[in-house]
Amino acid sequence: MEPAEQQDWMLMQRVGHGDEAAMSELYDRFVGLVYKASRQVLPSRAEAEDAVQETFVRLWQTADRFDPHRARLVTWVMLITRRHLIDRLRRKSARPEQLGFDASMEALGPVSEPPKLPGGEHDLDVLRRRIDELPELQRVVIERTYLQGFTLREVSEQLGAPLGTVKSALSRGLGRLRDRMSSDNKNKGSDSSA
């Protein structure tokens, strides 16, 4: 291994062990490149700055995987940056304001079909009210997965909760929503036939 490669490997080992000076050195070396790549892909400066911060968190989390025999450090940093930007764009394209609520639900592959009202149409106001009535964890998990486009693993990390707990909360919350929306449909049906 060449001296520069050895130094890069040692730097990433220190980053992986939580060495703040090493993280600062990594940031100083590559922040310009990461920001430039982010700004080319994302529409606003604020989004690019968020992406830079998130990319460096990923670099810290994956520092122990850096192998100087497979790639130079700059290549590794840009690979992590690229992956993060792709993930971010996918999440953004799955958000309701981009695709509409129904398409977002389909794209995320929910546990079951979303509740439907008579005529097969979704009444978003009723659905959102019903979501607001759920216990907090169920509500948060459904909002973040269906309405904000995050994966269950990301929600688990955001909440600091085990993935199994998050999956259970999603399943229970969707079950409650189905039951409540079904009950609403029955009540509407009996009101209209009366």
Secondary structure by P-SEA (a helix, b strand, c coil): ccaaaaaaaaaaaaaaaccaaaaaaaaaacaaaaaaaaaaccccaaaaaaaaaaaaaaaaaaccccccccccaaaaaaaaaaaaaaaaaaaaaaccccccaaaaaaaaccccccccccccccaaaaaaaaaaaccaaaaaaaaaaccccccaaaaaaaacccaaaaaaaaaaaaaaaaaaaaaaaaaaaaaaac
